[in-house]
Amino acid sequence: MTRSRKLFLPIGALLAVVALAAVVMMVRASADDLLHQSARLLADATTGHAILSFEFEAPEKSGSGTVEVWAQKDAGPNGEPAFQVEILEADAEYADAVGSVAVSDGTQVWIYRNDTNTVYVGTVAELKERMKEGHSEELTGHDLPDYDEEEMPQTPEEAVERLLQYFTAERMGTMDINSMAANQLRLVPIPEQMPDEFRANGGLLDVWLRTDDNAPLGVEFSGAAVGSGKIIASEIELNQELDPALFTFTIEEGVEVVQLADLEPPPSLTV
């Protein structure tokens, strides 16, 4: 019995060390895993609803506000999503944007600007074409950056792997985000991978994922020369049943209607 106990003690200690090492390795690797799981969660979701508050500060501009978003996957003939995005709150500089709405049933699109009492109507294809032509400021009130749809990641795994080419993901513990428990991840830039202009700006990216299912609850960019920004969810729901009426828009009397097909290319593209 004594010999068995003496034999058991070192074996038990060895197992404890192995278990501890395994836990440490899991923690070190889990930041990447959590990002993959979160991306897959969003890619597999059929519907979603969220209320998001945002704030940003740059050398020449700052602002804050709240938007509510609904979305349904594969609503259009070619897999286009149905969505509604409404501006609920905005600071004084952008107060006239409150009430503006962008809606699509996957085929038809309505973009209502409350500040001009104008609704732009057309198809998803027409919207994409007008945005490529440089109409983003006219349609949304903001000059949005261009993007090449063909260059966008095709899978959630590809999106995360591209991110991890430029950042190292680290776990930073847990915290509450609007009464929801979240894992905090910090994405630290890899200097030699960053383009020169981004390397000079610096900055860190923090991401919060809900512990229950890895749904994204927030993201914050801070410590950069170009400014900072933060988006936090007060509500987020996935795979719930949504009312189809959310993805249509009723044009009220007195609203100016502009067809997307009738918009002329900006002067810079017609010279």
Helices and strands as residue ranges (DSSP letters): H 2-44, E 47-57, E 62-72, E 82-90, G 92-97, E 101-104, E 108-113, E 118-123, H 124-133, H 136-140, G 149-151, H 156-166, E 167-177, E 180-189, G 191-193, H 196-201, E 204-210, E 216-224, E 227-238, G 244-247, E 256-259, G 260-262, H 267-270
